Amino acid sequence: MGKRKHSTGSSSGDESDDDCKRVKNKMVRFGDVTVYYFPRKQGFVSVPSTGGSTLGMARKHISIEILRADLGLEANKNDKKPLSPVSQKARKNILKTSGVRRILKKEEQDCAQLRLSRVICGCSCGDICYPQTCECILSGIACQVDYGRFPCSCLPNGCQNDNGRKQYNPSVVEKHYFETFAKIGGQNGATTIVKYVGVM
């Protein structure tokens, strides 16, 4: 006959203490964080919405900084405003003050063409999408409306696209945007404990 183990009142208290210790041990703890600083260069890796050249960095770092992550790294608490696009003039000044002597105009022209290709998209059906003429249906993709009637001009009840129709919801995106920055703003900042100047 098998034996059944049963616990007394005192032992259950010990088990709960052990459970608490196990939970505490599973908490994520961060050590020191090493930050590498790179010289500023022309980027060639993105498409600025305001035009101009992109900001990038060199392949080799010039300094190293070690930060202690007390309860996690975060942006500076004084920076209440979210990140915003850098203007074309400001980007040009950043590159020049960083020592970039020659800014290649070819990148600016390529970015302009890419921005134009992003504008000329979607279907031009009007209120109703017809399978024989709808650019999205013929391409085998869903219709999409980001704002107003762009890039697709079809109405929800007039779209006959079997691939579907996606409607951008700005309120959902805005809510997620502010919730994310609220979480970042609620953490403790990192403190610098040692800084190395020059490449190790």
Secondary structure, 3 states (H helix, E strand, C coil): CCCCCCCCHHHHHHHHHHHHHHHHHCCCCCCEEEEEECCEEECCCCCCCCCCCCEEECCCCCEEEEEECCCCCCCCCCCCCCCCCCCHHHHHHHHHHCCCCCCCHHHHHHHHHHHHHHHCCCCCCCCCCCCCCCHHHHHCCCEEEEECCEECCCCCCCCCCCCCEEECCHHHHHHHHHHHHHHHHCCCCCEEEEEEECCC
